[in-house]
Amino acid sequence: MVEPALVTAADIARLAGVTRGTVSNWRRRHQDFPAPVGGTDASPAYDRAGVEAWLEARGALPELSAAELLWRTVIAEAEGSDLGKFVEWAAVRAAELSPDQVPPAQSPAAGVGSPELRGALERAVAANGAWETVDTLIDQYADTAGIARTPAPVVSLMGALAEVSGGAGRSQDAVLDPAAGTGELLGCTADWSGRVLGQELDPALARLAQIRVPEAEIATGDSLRADQFAGEMVDVVLCHPPFGDRDWGQEELAGDPRWAYGIPPKSEPELAWVQHALSHLKPGGRAVVLLPPAVASRPSARRIRAELVRRGALRAVIALPSGLVRPVHVPVYLWVFRRPADTIAIDPRVLFVDVADLDWGSEWGSRGQASSAESRNPRHGEIADTVLSAWRMLARDDKRPDTGRGLPGEPDLWQVVRAIDLLDDEVDLAPARHVATAGMRKTPRQTAHEARTLRDQVSAALTTVGAALPRDQWPVSRTPPSWPTTSLAELARRGLLEYARGGEQTPDRIVVRPGDVLIPALAAGGKRPAVVTEADEGIPLDQRTYLIRPDTGQFDSWFLAGFLTASVNVQRTSSGSSALRLLNVRQLTVPLLPLADQRRYGAAFRALHDLRDAAARAGQHADELARLLAGALAEGTLLPPTGPEHEPGQDPQERQTSQQTSQQTSHQTSQRPAHSLAEGSVKDMG
């Protein structure tokens, strides 16, 4: 049962079109903000109607689209009932309104659908089309129910990899998704597939998949334990299996004939799905499977990985950015397989693509077809083009012996590796390992270009340091001022500022906002106090940092940052010798000065902060340049510069004598037989 009347802080942020940090600020600053009615202290839940009324009263509720109004009507009518039943009804009704598509075979549930819901549905279909409305409804339900889905750009990429693998003109391919979910992967094959098969364990999801892809044959059941398409051979398998499900039936399936590449251990359910997919492929057929990164390197899967590589079944491993699917903190890999036509592959090779660190943007949807917002994000297309270009190269000339090179404008993103170079003790198939190794082999021209770039960065950083140096002589104070001071605790008691530390038990995570003063709890590691700018708004507060939030009408933030972290102040409230640790931030004191004087001091403190930052950047760039040049000299990629100015410690006469001696030695060495050189080397080493 899904409770549709409650919303989280993240839901509120989406409703109002603001950041999560803004919602947190509303809670703190407005006494009339609706109180939580459920959830937990870490993730409170609020009454949707109360929140919407609060937002509407302040003009913070944007005009809702027809699709959003439909969804709100659905969850309002389903309150206290089965939300899935109402979604099924609305999706079927929407599909029936399509003039050019085959409607789903099933009929809408009886007794569902008020006049208000019917009207909202008709308006959504008129605004967005019938099948776009179906997709949106199903995806909103999956989001609400916490169902892991495949985002639209990944769906499109998986479909393109499968289509490219088979070559142009193959429009009657049979396609199978053994973990169909809500059908988004099957839906992306409509333009080039013939027979479409899917199986889903959850009956409700299977019904939604059938609505989304009416031409498909969707079966219900566990694909590993009870394969409803046993014996069916297809051209393409697309699959996003459940991650980390150890209750997949390893004991009862130990002797299953599908395990042609090795019996999957209980801890490797994903490789059971991979072999299930391969077992349904015709010779030469291809499978594209979305997997967690651990599958590429876990020791327990080493033998199966080795067999997949050795026999030519594995064709590519592609690392995608994190945040796409649950769990959101890790990247995901696309694995591309082909069922070998022969038992023995000749010189198999594997393509590795690593785009995990590239920015794919934040407009991730969930439908098989990208929404208009997603289609406007150019990064999706650019990175998909990089992946597909690398794949086409491999598919076009599979017998080419040399390794892949970086694409024009996108160097060091992919590499082709022979199987013999992968079959070591670990059989680690993580793309970063192989692409990074290839990326280290730069050409001399590339190294020289990188060195010039770093040199320019060092020069620019040094110029910034010079500009940040105090220009004028600062006036000397004849008598140190004796200012009245007060503590942070007193200022907080008077409501002039707030303070907190990251990691404290609060109803919501603390996020920073412009004007906040951040003070490291440990005065080590190069961290210095700082004032938050607009660019950092909404970032969660680090656990090792104190936050001071002043009333900016009474205090200048840089003035506070400078005086609060003065050495006399910090030492008095800290412990430790080599690394001071703030013990009681409340005891830090600040002078009581007029705001105009505060701003004068604040400007000086900020200038000194900028000076230290510029010097740190210059040092970082100089270190990178020195390491690059030292490595290039040792590898022979670059040679030492020539000319008198590059040979310190010698006068011209000494230099000439040295060069003559070097030439004589070189001539004598060249006259010795090759075997003498080898023998001498062995003798010296012995």
Buried (B, 14 or more C-beta within 10 A) or exposed (E): EBBBBBBBBEBBBEBBEBBBBBBBBBBBEEEEBBEBEEBEEEBBBBBBEBBBEBBEEEEBBEEEBBBBBBBBBBBBBBEEEBBBBBBBBBBBBBBBBBEEBEBBEEEBBEEBBEEEBBEBBBBBBEBBBBBBBBBBBBBBBBEBBEBEBBBBBBBBBBBBBBBBBBEEEBEEBBBBBBBBBBBBBBBBBBEBBBBBBBBBBBEBBBBBBBBBBBBBBBBBBBBBEEBBBEEEBBBBBBBBBEBEEEEBBBEEBEEBEBBBBBBBBBBBBBBBBBBBBBBBBBEEBBBBBBBBBBBBBBEEBBBBBBBBBBBBBBBBBBBBBBBBBEEEEBBBBBBBBBBBEEEEBEEBBBBBBBBBEBEBBEBBBBBBBBBEEBBEBEBBEBBBEBBBBBBEBBBEEBEEEEBBBBBEEBEBBBBBBBBEEBBEEBBBBBBBBBBBEBBEEBEEEBBBEBBEBBBEBBEBBBEBBEEBEEEEEEEEEEEEEEEEBBBBBEBBEEEBBBBBBBBEEBBBBBBBBEBBBBBBBBBEEEBBBBBBEEEBBBEBBBEBBBBBBBEEEEBBBBBBBBBBBBEEBBEEBBEEEEEBBBEEBBBBBBBEBEBEEBBEBBEBBBBBBBBEBBBBBBEEBBEBBEEBBEBBEEEEBBEEEEEEEEBEEEEEEEEEEEEEEEEEEEEEEEEEEEEEEEEEEEEEEE
